[in-house]
C-alpha cells in the first residue's frame, strides 16, 4: 500500500476495468438466450446500480489481499481475481440497496433517483434485484470453479446474505408503522440490527474473501471476524452520529433518522441519559416529520451533551479495537485490521 494516493486512483481504474470484463461476460452468459432488448436492460440496470458508490467494500478485498501477501508483488491474475471478488461484494450491496429502497419507499440513492423510481422501471426493480443476486454465483463459477476454496466462497456469500437479510428483517419489524414504541429501543437491539444488517457484509466479507484467496481457513480466524464485527458496529455508530451532527455537504445526504423513527445509537443513548422530563420530550417528538419536532429532539441531544458522549465512545472503541488487533499473532492480519480501522477512525463522511 505504498504511495497510497497514486496507487489508489490507479487501483480504482484497474478495478473499474474488471467491472467491464465481468459485465460483458454476464451479458453474454450462455445459460440464457439474449436479445438486444434484454441485454440493453440488464446493462443499463448494472451501470445504474453497481459501480456508483464509493466502492470501499470491493477495493478493500485487493487492499487486504496485498497486505496478507506481505508486500509480494501481485500477479495480474491475483489482481483480477481479488477484483472479481470485490465486485461480487459490490453486486451484493447493489442487490440489497435496490430492494431496500423499494421497502423503504425511498426517493434518492447516491445522489440520483432510486432505481425503482426511474421511469418504466417501477416494480421490475424487484426482479432486477433477484438478477443482481444471481450474478454473484455466475461470476464465482466462471472464475473460481477450479479453486480449492470455491465451496468456501459460495458458503461465505450465502451465509452473509442470510445474516444481512435477517438483520434487515429485525430492523423492519422493529419500526412497523402504528407500533412506534421508543421503549423497545435499547443498546442490545441496536447492536443486533447493526451486526447482522451491516457489519457482516461491509466489514467481514471483504477480509474473508482475501483470507480465502490466501488459502486460509476461515474457522482459524474467528477472532478476526469478531474484531471486524465490532469495527462495523463502531462504523454504524459514527454513521448514526453523522446523520444528525454531520455536515450534509460533506456526507452527501441529509439525515432523516429522527423523522424515520430509526433505532439510532443517539436515541438509544438519549433514552439511557434522560431524566423523566426529557424522556417525555423524546417520546412526544421522535419519529415526526415536522421540522419543529426534529429541532426539539436535536436541542435535547445538545442538552444532554450527546456529542461529548459520542467523542468518549469513539476514543474508547478505538483503544479497545487497537488492543484486540495487537493481540493477533499474525503481523499481516494485524496490518489488514489496522488498515480498515485507519480508514474509518474519526471520519467526517
Backbone torsions as a table, in degrees:
resi	resn	phi	psi	omega
1	UNK	NA	29.1	178.1
2	UNK	-63.3	163.4	-174.8
3	UNK	25.5	69.1	-171.7
4	UNK	-49.1	-44.0	-172.7
5	UNK	-65.2	-51.1	176.6
6	UNK	-59.2	-47.5	-176.8
7	UNK	-62.0	-38.2	-173.9
8	UNK	-64.8	-48.2	-178.6
9	UNK	-65.3	-36.4	178.6
10	UNK	-66.1	-44.2	179.3
11	UNK	-61.9	-41.5	-179.4
12	UNK	-63.9	-42.7	178.0
13	UNK	-61.4	-48.7	177.5
14	UNK	-58.3	-42.2	-178.9
15	UNK	-62.0	-44.4	179.7
16	UNK	-66.6	-30.9	175.5
17	UNK	-63.0	-37.9	178.5
18	UNK	-65.7	-35.3	176.0
19	UNK	-56.8	-45.6	-179.7
20	UNK	-60.5	-40.8	178.8
21	UNK	-63.9	-49.8	-178.4
22	UNK	-61.9	-42.0	-179.7
23	UNK	-60.3	-46.0	-177.1
24	UNK	-68.6	-31.7	174.0
25	UNK	-63.6	-44.5	-178.6
26	UNK	-65.9	-35.4	-178.8
27	UNK	-77.4	-4.6	175.8
28	UNK	-125.9	26.1	-177.7
29	UNK	-61.3	121.1	-175.6
30	UNK	-67.3	-11.3	-179.4
31	UNK	-74.5	-8.1	-177.7
32	UNK	-134.5	143.5	175.2
33	UNK	-88.2	103.4	-174.8
34	UNK	-77.3	148.6	167.4
35	UNK	-117.8	166.2	178.1
36	UNK	-57.1	-41.6	-178.8
37	UNK	-59.7	-50.4	-177.0
38	UNK	-68.1	-37.5	180.0
39	UNK	-64.3	-43.9	179.1
40	UNK	-63.3	-40.3	-179.1
41	UNK	-61.5	-50.6	-176.5
42	UNK	-65.6	-38.5	179.4
43	UNK	-63.1	-44.5	179.9
44	UNK	-64.9	-40.4	179.8
45	UNK	-63.3	-44.1	179.0
46	UNK	-63.9	-50.4	-177.9
47	UNK	-60.7	-30.9	-178.4
48	UNK	-75.5	-35.2	-168.6
49	UNK	-110.3	-26.6	-171.8
50	UNK	-89.2	-53.7	-171.5
51	UNK	-88.3	5.6	-169.7
52	UNK	-76.1	-15.8	-172.4
53	UNK	-85.7	-160.2	-179.5
54	UNK	-78.5	-15.9	178.7
55	UNK	65.4	16.9	-179.2
56	UNK	-55.5	-45.2	-175.3
57	UNK	-63.8	-45.7	-178.8
58	UNK	-66.0	-46.6	-178.1
59	UNK	-64.1	-29.5	-176.5
60	UNK	-73.0	-14.5	172.2
61	UNK	-65.4	-45.3	-179.6
62	UNK	-65.8	-48.4	175.8
63	UNK	-49.5	-52.1	-174.7
64	UNK	-66.4	-42.2	179.7
65	UNK	-62.8	-41.6	177.4
66	UNK	-58.0	-45.4	-179.1
67	UNK	-66.6	-36.2	177.9
68	UNK	-67.2	-28.9	178.1
69	UNK	-82.3	4.6	175.8
70	UNK	46.8	55.2	171.6
71	UNK	81.3	-3.0	174.6
72	UNK	-68.3	133.2	178.5
73	UNK	-59.1	129.1	-179.9
74	UNK	-78.0	143.3	174.4
75	UNK	-74.4	162.7	176.5
76	UNK	-54.3	-42.1	-178.6
77	UNK	-64.2	-41.6	179.8
78	UNK	-63.0	-42.3	178.5
79	UNK	-62.4	-42.8	-179.5
80	UNK	-63.1	-47.1	-177.0
81	UNK	-66.3	-42.3	177.9
82	UNK	-62.9	-38.1	177.7
83	UNK	-66.6	-41.2	179.4
84	UNK	-60.4	-41.6	177.4
85	UNK	-66.6	-39.8	176.0
86	UNK	-57.8	-42.5	179.5
87	UNK	-68.3	-33.4	175.6
88	UNK	-58.3	-38.8	178.4
89	UNK	-68.1	-40.3	177.2
90	UNK	-64.6	-34.7	175.9
91	UNK	-65.6	-42.7	178.9
92	UNK	-60.7	-44.8	177.8
93	UNK	-60.0	-45.0	-178.6
94	UNK	-61.6	-42.9	178.5
95	UNK	-57.9	-48.3	178.8
96	UNK	-62.5	-44.5	-173.9
97	UNK	-68.6	-41.2	179.0
98	UNK	-57.7	-45.7	-178.4
99	UNK	-75.8	-38.3	177.0
100	UNK	-57.5	-42.8	-177.0
101	UNK	-63.6	-35.3	175.8
102	UNK	-66.1	-47.2	-178.2
103	UNK	-60.8	-39.1	-177.1
104	UNK	-87.4	-3.2	-176.0
105	UNK	54.0	40.5	-177.0
106	UNK	-72.9	165.2	-178.9
107	UNK	-107.7	-45.6	-178.4
108	UNK	-128.3	158.6	179.0
109	UNK	-151.6	128.1	-179.9
110	UNK	52.8	39.3	174.8
111	UNK	73.2	11.7	175.2
112	UNK	-137.2	166.5	179.6
113	UNK	-59.1	145.1	173.4
114	UNK	-56.5	149.9	-175.9
115	UNK	-54.3	-43.1	-177.2
116	UNK	-69.6	-12.7	178.0
117	UNK	-88.0	-10.1	-179.4
118	UNK	-70.0	135.2	-179.5
119	UNK	-51.5	138.5	-180.0
120	UNK	73.9	-4.8	178.4
121	UNK	-89.9	-66.1	178.0
122	UNK	52.4	-133.8	-175.4
123	UNK	-77.6	-3.8	169.5
124	UNK	-59.0	-24.3	178.3
125	UNK	-56.3	-30.6	179.0
126	UNK	-63.4	-44.5	176.9
127	UNK	-68.7	-35.2	176.5
128	UNK	-59.9	-38.4	176.3
129	UNK	-59.6	-44.4	178.5
130	UNK	-61.9	-40.1	178.3
131	UNK	-64.6	-43.2	177.2
132	UNK	-56.6	-45.8	179.4
133	UNK	-59.2	-39.4	-176.7
134	UNK	-78.5	-14.8	175.7
135	UNK	-68.0	-28.3	-174.7
136	UNK	-61.5	-53.8	177.4
137	UNK	-64.2	-24.8	175.7
138	UNK	-65.5	-46.0	179.3
139	UNK	-63.4	-45.5	-178.4
140	UNK	-62.4	-42.0	-178.8
141	UNK	-63.4	-45.0	-176.3
142	UNK	-64.0	-38.2	-170.7
143	UNK	-108.5	-15.2	-173.4
144	UNK	-124.8	1.7	-175.4
145	UNK	-48.4	-39.5	-173.9
146	UNK	-92.5	-1.4	-177.4
147	UNK	-78.7	146.4	-179.9
148	UNK	-63.5	-22.5	-176.9
149	UNK	-98.9	14.8	-177.4
150	UNK	-56.9	-49.1	-178.9
151	UNK	-62.7	-38.4	-180.0
152	UNK	-64.1	-36.7	177.3
153	UNK	-64.7	-47.2	179.3
154	UNK	-59.0	-45.3	178.7
155	UNK	-58.8	-45.3	-178.1
156	UNK	-60.9	-49.7	-178.7
157	UNK	-64.4	-40.0	178.5
158	UNK	-63.8	-44.6	-178.8
159	UNK	-62.5	-47.0	-176.8
160	UNK	-68.6	-35.5	176.6
161	UNK	-62.7	-42.8	178.9
162	UNK	-62.3	-44.4	-179.1
163	UNK	-63.7	-41.4	-178.0
164	UNK	-67.6	-45.4	179.2
165	UNK	-62.5	-36.4	179.2
166	UNK	-69.7	-36.7	175.4
167	UNK	-64.5	-41.2	176.7
168	UNK	-61.4	-39.4	178.6
169	UNK	-61.2	-48.7	179.6
170	UNK	-57.5	-42.2	-179.3
171	UNK	-61.8	-47.5	-177.3
172	UNK	-65.7	-42.7	-176.0
173	UNK	-77.5	-16.7	177.5
174	UNK	-78.2	-25.5	-174.8
175	UNK	-113.3	30.9	179.5
176	UNK	-59.2	130.1	177.6
177	UNK	-53.7	140.5	177.7
178	UNK	83.3	-8.9	175.4
179	UNK	-122.0	35.3	-177.5
180	UNK	-72.3	102.2	-179.0
181	UNK	-130.9	105.5	-177.3
182	UNK	-60.4	-28.5	-172.1
183	UNK	-65.2	-16.9	178.1
184	UNK	-84.1	-8.7	179.0
185	UNK	-77.5	129.4	180.0
186	UNK	-150.3	167.4	178.6
187	UNK	-60.9	-43.8	177.9
188	UNK	-61.1	-37.7	178.3
189	UNK	-66.9	-45.2	178.2
190	UNK	-55.6	-46.3	-178.3
191	UNK	-62.2	-43.6	-179.6
192	UNK	-62.7	-46.9	-179.5
193	UNK	-58.0	-49.5	-175.2
194	UNK	-65.5	-44.0	-178.5
195	UNK	-56.4	-48.8	-175.4
196	UNK	-81.6	-40.6	-172.7
197	UNK	-77.0	-30.3	-172.1
198	UNK	-123.8	-47.8	-167.3
199	UNK	-63.6	-41.6	-177.2
200	UNK	-62.2	-49.1	-174.3
201	UNK	-83.3	-20.5	-178.5
202	UNK	-90.6	-33.3	-174.2
203	UNK	-114.6	-43.3	-175.9
204	UNK	-75.2	-48.8	-170.5
205	UNK	-61.7	-37.3	179.0
206	UNK	-61.4	-41.5	-179.8
207	UNK	-72.1	-39.1	178.0
208	UNK	-60.2	-40.5	176.6
209	UNK	-60.3	-45.8	180.0
210	UNK	-63.9	-40.7	178.7
211	UNK	-62.8	-42.7	179.3
212	UNK	-64.0	-42.1	177.8
213	UNK	-62.1	-31.0	178.5
214	UNK	-85.6	15.8	178.7
215	UNK	59.5	31.1	175.7
216	UNK	-90.8	152.4	175.9
217	UNK	-92.8	123.9	-175.8
218	UNK	-62.1	-28.2	178.7
219	UNK	-64.0	-21.7	178.5
220	UNK	-83.0	0.2	-173.4
221	UNK	-129.7	39.1	179.8
222	UNK	-61.4	-38.5	-179.3
223	UNK	-67.1	-34.2	176.2
224	UNK	-62.6	-43.6	177.7
225	UNK	-58.6	-46.9	-178.0
226	UNK	-63.8	-38.4	177.6
227	UNK	-64.3	-43.3	-179.9
228	UNK	-66.0	-35.7	176.6
229	UNK	-64.1	-44.7	177.3
230	UNK	-61.2	-37.4	177.6
231	UNK	-65.2	-38.6	179.0
232	UNK	-65.6	-35.9	178.4
233	UNK	-69.5	-43.8	176.2
234	UNK	-58.3	-42.1	179.4
235	UNK	-61.4	-42.6	-178.3
236	UNK	-70.2	-35.8	176.4
237	UNK	-61.8	-42.0	175.2
238	UNK	-58.1	-43.5	-179.3
239	UNK	-60.8	-44.0	178.4
240	UNK	-61.6	-41.0	179.5
241	UNK	-65.0	-48.1	-178.4
242	UNK	-65.3	-30.1	178.9
243	UNK	-57.3	-34.6	-177.5
244	UNK	-98.6	-42.7	-172.3
245	UNK	-108.2	-5.5	-178.5
246	UNK	-75.8	165.3	176.8
247	UNK	-86.3	115.6	-177.8
248	UNK	-55.3	-34.3	176.8
249	UNK	-58.8	-40.5	-174.4
250	UNK	-78.2	-42.6	-176.2
251	UNK	-87.1	-9.8	173.0
252	UNK	78.8	9.2	175.0
253	UNK	-153.6	157.3	178.2
254	UNK	-96.4	124.8	-176.0
255	UNK	-68.6	141.3	178.2
256	UNK	-135.0	21.4	-177.2
257	UNK	-59.5	-38.1	-178.7
258	UNK	-65.6	-50.9	178.4
259	UNK	-58.5	-38.7	-174.2
260	UNK	-83.4	5.5	178.6
261	UNK	56.4	37.7	-178.0
262	UNK	-70.9	146.4	172.6
263	UNK	-79.2	72.9	-176.5
264	UNK	-86.8	150.5	177.2
265	UNK	-55.8	-35.1	-177.4
266	UNK	-63.8	-45.0	-176.9
267	UNK	-72.5	-33.4	177.4
268	UNK	-65.1	-44.0	177.1
269	UNK	-64.9	-42.9	179.8
270	UNK	-58.5	-44.0	178.9
271	UNK	-58.1	-36.8	179.2
272	UNK	-68.4	-38.2	-168.1
273	UNK	-95.8	-14.0	-174.3
274	UNK	-74.2	149.2	164.8
275	UNK	-84.6	177.4	-174.2
276	UNK	-60.8	-41.5	178.7
277	UNK	-57.3	-49.5	-176.7
278	UNK	-66.3	-36.0	178.3
279	UNK	-60.0	-39.7	177.3
280	UNK	-56.5	-45.6	-179.7
281	UNK	-60.5	-45.8	178.4
282	UNK	-57.0	-52.2	-176.6
283	UNK	-61.7	-33.7	-176.3
284	UNK	-78.5	-34.5	-168.9
285	UNK	-112.7	-12.9	-178.1
286	UNK	-73.4	137.3	176.1
287	UNK	84.8	16.1	178.2
288	UNK	-106.4	142.2	-177.3
289	UNK	-68.4	-33.9	-172.4
290	UNK	-59.4	126.3	179.2
291	UNK	-54.6	-28.8	177.9
292	UNK	-65.9	-39.4	177.2
293	UNK	-65.5	-45.1	179.5
294	UNK	-59.5	-43.3	-179.9
295	UNK	-60.6	-39.0	178.8
296	UNK	-62.6	-41.1	179.3
297	UNK	-65.5	-45.0	-179.6
298	UNK	-63.3	-37.7	177.5
299	UNK	-63.0	-41.4	178.7
300	UNK	-63.6	-42.3	176.9
301	UNK	-56.5	-39.8	178.1
302	UNK	-68.9	-41.2	179.6
303	UNK	-57.1	-39.5	-177.9
304	UNK	-92.9	10.5	176.7
305	UNK	55.5	49.8	179.0
306	UNK	-62.5	-29.7	179.4
307	UNK	-64.0	-39.3	176.5
308	UNK	-67.7	-41.6	178.5
309	UNK	-61.1	-40.8	177.8
310	UNK	-65.5	-44.2	-179.8
311	UNK	-57.4	-39.9	178.8
312	UNK	-68.3	-42.8	176.5
313	UNK	-58.1	-43.4	-176.7
314	UNK	-62.8	-46.6	-178.0
315	UNK	-71.6	-37.1	176.8
316	UNK	-61.8	-45.0	-179.7
317	UNK	-62.5	-42.1	-178.4
318	UNK	-61.7	-47.0	179.6
319	UNK	-60.7	-42.8	-178.6
320	UNK	-64.5	-43.4	180.0
321	UNK	-64.0	-45.4	179.5
322	UNK	-58.6	-43.3	-178.2
323	UNK	-70.1	-34.6	175.1
324	UNK	-66.2	-38.8	-179.7
325	UNK	-64.3	-42.9	-176.3
326	UNK	-72.3	-12.6	175.0
327	UNK	-82.6	-5.7	179.3
328	UNK	-71.6	131.7	-178.7
329	UNK	-65.7	-34.6	-175.7
330	UNK	-90.0	124.8	179.3
331	UNK	-63.7	-36.2	-179.3
332	UNK	-65.6	-43.4	177.9
333	UNK	-63.8	-41.4	175.6
334	UNK	-55.8	-44.2	-177.8
335	UNK	-63.0	-40.2	178.2
336	UNK	-61.3	-48.0	-176.6
337	UNK	-66.8	-39.8	179.7
338	UNK	-68.0	-33.1	178.1
339	UNK	-65.5	-40.8	175.9
340	UNK	-61.4	-48.4	-176.6
341	UNK	-64.0	-39.4	-179.8
342	UNK	-61.0	-32.4	-178.7
343	UNK	-72.3	-26.4	-173.5
344	UNK	-109.2	-18.4	-176.0
345	UNK	-61.4	127.8	178.1
346	UNK	55.9	29.7	179.0
347	UNK	-67.7	154.3	179.9
348	UNK	-111.1	-2.1	179.5
349	UNK	-151.7	NA	NA
